[in-house]
């Protein structure tokens, strides 16, 4: 074995990680002691001739009987996170190993916790017992050639070295000490190997964590869509309104005043919608309820603000839209809002045709506006707003499509009504 190999071998036995694992084993032995003493007392009272305090055979019987008594303790809620924390701190597990962070949530996790707890106490108790028995014996053997043998009277086994070379007993003592350290290192490594399997998250825990992450991601995406659609539309409209007011400020003051009034109204509505979106972050907290999200019943105000930006919008829709399910009406409003924002952002002041059709099964939204060579091109793969429209439609199990045909940009969305009722 090379020098590096010897250093690794010695480090595995007496290094810092081995010392921490030794502490973990002794902790297991200490946790076993109350159950061991209780079992010893009960056996001494119930079994004639039982001697669990001086007889090795009865000590082993007591040890084996105490483990089933200790295992149910692992069913207590705090045992699993405490054992996981101790294993993480003392077993030298890498940071990549995932251990349970909370109480067991299923019987599978409880059973694996009980198995780990019993294994920890069993191996810890055995190693602690070996340390208590063999460590003094090792010290006695090392000191044997340098003292008289009066203090070994009654032990018997030290007399086996009588007449042997003087250095044999110390060598046996050192070998016994090395054996203790090797057993402790192997036992610690065994527990470290078993910890991820027994203290790691159960399949149900992993599924619950994945669902929680998916819910958080869906909530973040929802907030991002709401902010993009509400604030993005307002900024697009305000940009066009301000540009128009600047161009005619000297020649047509009345139009400039109308544009400024439209900017004021648009920003006021945007602040209200922003408060509605941010209210999603305050759900469950004390405080005033956020403003309700706009629906297709608020479509007239959206079209008025868009027309004030210089965009002619032609609407074809049923006489009333109040029969739509609330979730469909809210998402449809956001889809129309994003479609108008796209027209403002990419096509400028061009006429927009908006058609909303409804029957018993679905609501269909179609938006069209002309494009020409001077129009700022939309990304072929869809911008962020178009991806947001697609996400909204997917959540309602609908369909959407957009394309440019014969110089006309067309967005078509179909939202089923049955799934929302």
Helices and strands as residue ranges (DSSP letters): H 3-14, H 16-46, H 56-71, G 72-75, H 77-90, H 107-143, G 144-146, G 150-152, G 157-161, H 166-199, H 203-248, H 253-279, G 280-282, G 296-298, H 299-308, E 313-316, H 326-342, I 343-347, E 352-358, E 362-370, H 384-395, E 399-405, E 408-416
